[in-house]
Amino acid sequence: MPTATERLPCIGVVLAGGRSTRMGRDKALLDWRGQPLIQRQLDALHASGVDGLRVSGDRPGYQGVADAQPGLGPLGGLAGIAETQAGDADLLVIPVDMPLLGAALLRRLRTERAQARGLRCADHVLPMRLRLDAESRARIAGLLQEPEPRQRSLRALQQAMGFAEIALAPDEHAQLADCNTEASWNEVNR
């Protein structure tokens, strides 16, 4: 664990390995104001001050990391990132389908409650910050072995790790609109 004067590197992670079945087309490549949505998310993470960027999912144009075990959802994607990350780090994890996320909110998640093993926005699974170390790696690996799909989830990981939460202001809450369907995409993209 870092001391008060040391800080773990913070790696921004975009979860972009899903099949986009509810959207009916690849969400990561949707046009968001002249650029692919995945690039918009990477830009938001960069603006929040992370030390590096990673993409979870087989995205050759973005040096994506394939899921450790395909078909296991975001937890499987996170496991792939964990396998390729040398040493301990804080991961600032966002989904590809939240185009309204702002750098200021992501900066809050990155910096507030620095000693917490995990931090999320109140009543939301994503975005989140996870301390990636031996304990969290073991928890991820253990959860991936669970037969019940609900136990192979980011929510189950957060419960197991005792995540802390930050309260959101109304304008911050609006940033967490996700675009899983064509209708929700059209609503956010007006």
C-alpha positions as CSV (number, residue, x, y, z in Angstrom):
1,M,0.0,0.0,0.0
2,P,1.4,3.4,-0.9
3,T,2.3,5.8,1.9
4,A,0.8,9.3,2.2
5,T,3.5,10.7,-0.1
6,E,3.5,7.9,-2.7
7,R,0.7,7.4,-5.2
8,L,-0.1,4.4,-7.3
9,P,-0.4,5.0,-11.0
10,C,-4.0,5.5,-12.1
11,I,-4.9,3.7,-15.4
12,G,-8.0,4.8,-17.2
13,V,-9.9,1.8,-18.6
14,V,-12.7,1.9,-21.2
15,L,-14.9,-1.2,-21.2
16,A,-15.6,-1.8,-24.9
17,G,-15.7,-5.5,-25.3
18,G,-19.5,-6.1,-25.3
19,R,-21.5,-7.4,-28.2
20,S,-23.9,-4.4,-28.2
21,T,-26.9,-6.7,-28.7
22,R,-29.5,-4.2,-27.3
23,M,-28.1,-1.4,-29.5
24,G,-28.0,-3.6,-32.6
25,R,-24.6,-2.1,-33.7
26,D,-21.2,-1.6,-32.2
27,K,-21.6,1.1,-29.5
28,A,-17.9,1.9,-29.4
29,L,-17.9,3.0,-33.0
30,L,-21.1,5.2,-32.8
31,D,-20.4,8.7,-34.0
32,W,-20.3,11.2,-31.1
33,R,-19.9,14.7,-32.5
34,G,-17.5,13.7,-35.2
35,Q,-15.5,11.0,-33.5
36,P,-16.1,7.4,-32.5
37,L,-17.6,7.1,-29.0
38,I,-14.6,5.0,-27.8
39,Q,-12.3,7.9,-28.7
40,R,-14.5,10.3,-26.8
41,Q,-14.3,8.1,-23.7
42,L,-10.5,7.9,-24.0
43,D,-10.3,11.7,-24.2
44,A,-12.5,12.1,-21.1
45,L,-10.2,9.8,-19.1
46,H,-7.1,11.5,-20.4
47,A,-8.6,14.9,-19.4
48,S,-9.2,13.6,-15.9
49,G,-5.5,13.2,-15.3
50,V,-4.9,9.4,-15.5
51,D,-1.4,8.2,-16.0
52,G,-2.2,5.8,-18.8
53,L,-5.1,4.5,-20.9
54,R,-6.3,0.9,-21.7
55,V,-9.2,-0.4,-23.7
56,S,-10.9,-3.6,-22.6
57,G,-12.1,-5.6,-25.7
58,D,-10.6,-6.8,-28.9
59,R,-10.1,-3.3,-30.5
60,P,-6.9,-3.4,-32.6
61,G,-7.2,0.2,-33.6
62,Y,-7.1,1.1,-29.9
63,Q,-4.6,-1.5,-28.7
64,G,-7.5,-3.3,-27.0
65,V,-7.0,-6.1,-24.5
66,A,-9.1,-9.1,-25.3
67,D,-11.2,-10.5,-22.5
68,A,-9.3,-13.1,-20.4
69,Q,-12.4,-15.4,-20.7
70,P,-14.7,-14.3,-23.5
71,G,-18.4,-14.0,-22.8
72,L,-18.1,-13.2,-19.1
73,G,-19.1,-9.5,-19.4
74,P,-17.3,-6.5,-17.9
75,L,-15.7,-8.7,-15.1
76,G,-14.1,-10.8,-17.8
77,G,-12.9,-7.6,-19.5
78,L,-11.5,-6.3,-16.2
79,A,-9.7,-9.7,-15.7
80,G,-8.0,-9.2,-19.1
81,I,-6.8,-5.8,-18.1
82,A,-5.6,-7.2,-14.7
83,E,-3.6,-9.9,-16.5
84,T,-1.7,-7.3,-18.6
85,Q,-1.1,-4.7,-15.9
86,A,2.3,-5.2,-14.2
87,G,2.3,-4.2,-10.6
88,D,-0.3,-2.5,-8.5
89,A,-2.4,0.4,-9.8
90,D,-5.7,2.2,-9.4
91,L,-8.0,1.5,-12.3
92,L,-10.5,4.2,-13.3
93,V,-13.1,2.2,-15.2
94,I,-15.8,3.6,-17.4
95,P,-18.2,2.0,-19.9
96,V,-18.0,2.9,-23.6
97,D,-21.7,3.9,-23.6
98,M,-21.7,6.9,-21.2
99,P,-21.0,9.7,-23.5
100,L,-21.9,12.5,-21.1
101,L,-19.2,11.6,-18.5
102,G,-17.1,14.7,-17.8
103,A,-13.5,14.9,-16.7
104,A,-14.3,16.7,-13.5
105,L,-16.5,13.8,-12.2
106,L,-13.9,11.3,-13.3
107,R,-11.2,13.4,-11.5
108,R,-13.4,13.2,-8.3
109,L,-13.5,9.4,-8.6
110,R,-9.7,9.3,-9.2
111,T,-8.8,11.5,-6.3
112,E,-11.4,11.4,-3.5
113,R,-11.0,8.9,-0.7
114,A,-7.6,7.9,-2.0
115,Q,-7.2,5.1,0.6
116,A,-10.4,3.4,-0.4
117,R,-10.0,0.0,-2.1
118,G,-12.8,0.9,-4.5
119,L,-15.0,3.9,-5.1
120,R,-18.1,4.4,-7.2
121,C,-20.8,6.9,-7.6
122,A,-23.8,6.4,-5.3
123,D,-26.3,3.9,-6.6
124,H,-24.2,3.2,-9.8
125,V,-21.8,0.4,-10.6
126,L,-20.0,2.4,-13.2
127,P,-17.9,4.5,-13.4
128,M,-15.6,3.2,-10.7
129,R,-12.1,3.2,-9.3
130,L,-10.6,-0.1,-8.2
131,R,-7.3,-0.7,-6.4
132,L,-5.7,-3.4,-8.5
133,D,-3.5,-5.5,-6.3
134,A,-3.1,-9.1,-5.2
135,E,-6.3,-9.1,-3.2
136,S,-8.5,-7.6,-6.0
137,R,-6.9,-9.9,-8.6
138,A,-7.7,-12.9,-6.4
139,R,-11.3,-11.7,-6.0
140,I,-11.8,-11.2,-9.7
141,A,-10.4,-14.7,-10.5
142,G,-12.6,-16.2,-7.8
143,L,-15.8,-14.5,-9.0
144,L,-15.1,-15.6,-12.6
145,Q,-15.4,-19.2,-11.4
146,E,-18.9,-18.6,-9.9
147,P,-21.6,-20.6,-11.8
148,E,-24.3,-18.0,-11.2
149,P,-24.0,-15.0,-13.7
150,R,-25.0,-12.5,-11.0
151,Q,-21.9,-13.5,-9.0
152,R,-19.7,-12.9,-12.1
153,S,-20.4,-9.2,-12.1
154,L,-18.8,-5.9,-11.2
155,R,-21.5,-5.4,-8.6
156,A,-20.4,-8.7,-6.9
157,L,-16.8,-7.5,-7.0
158,Q,-17.8,-4.2,-5.5
159,Q,-19.6,-5.9,-2.7
160,A,-16.8,-8.3,-2.0
161,M,-14.2,-5.4,-2.0
162,G,-16.4,-3.1,0.3
163,F,-16.5,-0.2,-2.2
164,A,-17.1,3.3,-0.8
165,E,-19.4,5.7,-2.6
166,I,-19.4,9.4,-3.4
167,A,-22.7,11.4,-3.6
168,L,-23.5,13.1,-6.8
169,A,-24.8,16.6,-7.5
170,P,-27.8,16.7,-10.0
171,D,-25.6,17.7,-12.9
172,E,-23.1,14.9,-12.1
173,H,-26.0,12.4,-11.9
174,A,-27.1,13.4,-15.5
175,Q,-23.6,12.4,-16.8
176,L,-24.3,8.7,-15.9
177,A,-26.9,8.2,-18.7
178,D,-25.9,5.1,-20.5
179,C,-26.8,4.3,-24.1
180,N,-27.7,0.6,-24.4
181,T,-30.5,1.0,-26.9
182,E,-31.1,3.1,-30.0
183,A,-33.8,5.0,-28.1
184,S,-31.4,5.9,-25.2
185,W,-28.7,6.9,-27.7
186,N,-31.1,9.2,-29.6
187,E,-32.2,10.8,-26.3
188,V,-28.6,11.5,-25.2
189,N,-27.4,12.5,-28.7
190,R,-29.9,15.3,-29.3
